[in-house]
């Protein structure tokens, strides 16, 4: 969970750690960003907090 992904350094920090985990489980970055809402980076879903809370199947 991160408040906002304001720059590339923050994006690398949040997504980079998850990319390095060698498993097949779904991975999520949850933030309050409206701009990238619902996007995906290297197989890692970037979700807005409200969208994440509405998920019924994780």
N, C-alpha and C positions, 0 to 999 in steps of 0.2 A: 504494500500500500504506500503510495506516495501522493502528496498533495497535487503538485503540478510537475509536468516534465517540461521544464522551461528551456533547456538547451541540449545540445548533443552529448555533453559530458554526463548529464543526468540520465539521458536515455541509455547510454552505454552502461552506466552503473546499474540501472534497474533491469535491463534486458540481458546484459552480459553475464551476470551471475547465473541466470536461469539457463542460458544457452550452454553453459559448461556442465550442467547436470546430465549425466548420461542415462536417462531412463525414458520411458514412453508415456509417462503420465501427462495429462494436460497441465499447461503452465499459464498463469495469468499475472498481468501487471494491472493493478487497480488504482485509478487516480480520479481526480475531479476535472481532468482535461475534457473540454467540449470539442476541441479541434480534432483530435485523433480518435474520437469515440468509435469503438467497434473495429479498430484496425488490428492488423496482425503483423508481427515482426519475427521472422525466422521461426514460424510456428508457435510463437507465444502470443496469446490473445491480450490485447490492450483494451480493458473495459472501463467504462465510467462506473463509479461506485453504485449508482442507482441500478444500472443494468446488471451488475454483479449480484446485487441483493435480490433481484427479481429472478435470477436463474433457479430453475427447479432441478436441473440435472447437471451436476458438475462432473 
